């Protein structure tokens, strides 16, 4: 089984695609913001651009 790896940019691109899918599915803006916003924080943490407080 081959391990799949992602670049940070690929993850950001997929997160944008996920956001579009949530909106297309009619999810409430607060729901979209929660799902996507928390994921963006995680990606920032991966990039050493976020420190939890």
C-alpha positions as CSV (number, residue, x, y, z in Angstrom):
1,X,0.0,0.0,0.0
2,X,1.4,3.4,-1.1
3,X,1.4,6.2,1.4
4,X,-0.3,9.4,0.1
5,X,1.5,12.6,0.9
6,X,0.2,16.2,0.4
7,X,2.0,19.5,0.1
8,X,0.7,22.4,2.2
9,X,-0.5,24.0,-0.9
10,X,-2.4,20.9,-2.0
11,X,-4.1,20.8,1.4
12,X,-5.1,24.5,1.1
13,X,-6.5,23.8,-2.4
14,X,-8.5,20.9,-1.2
15,X,-9.8,22.9,1.7
16,X,-11.1,25.5,-0.8
17,X,-12.8,22.7,-2.7
18,X,-14.3,21.4,0.5
19,X,-15.6,24.9,1.3
20,X,-17.2,25.1,-2.2
21,X,-18.8,21.7,-1.7
22,X,-20.3,22.7,1.7
23,X,-21.8,25.9,0.2
24,X,-23.1,24.0,-2.8
25,X,-24.8,21.5,-0.3
26,X,-26.6,24.5,1.3
27,X,-24.8,24.4,4.6
28,X,-25.4,27.4,6.9
29,X,-22.7,30.0,6.8
30,X,-21.8,29.4,10.4
31,X,-21.4,25.7,9.7
32,X,-19.1,26.4,6.7
33,X,-17.1,28.9,8.8
34,X,-16.7,26.4,11.6
35,X,-15.6,23.5,9.4
36,X,-13.3,25.5,7.2
37,X,-12.0,28.0,9.8
38,X,-10.8,25.3,12.2
39,X,-9.1,23.5,9.3
40,X,-7.4,26.7,8.3
41,X,-6.0,27.1,11.8
42,X,-4.7,23.5,11.6
43,X,-3.0,24.2,8.3
44,X,-1.4,27.4,9.7
45,X,-0.1,25.3,12.6
46,X,1.4,22.8,10.1
47,X,3.2,25.7,8.4
48,X,4.5,27.0,11.8
49,X,2.4,30.1,11.4
50,X,0.1,29.5,14.4
51,X,0.8,28.9,18.1
52,X,-2.1,27.8,20.3
53,X,-2.7,30.0,23.3
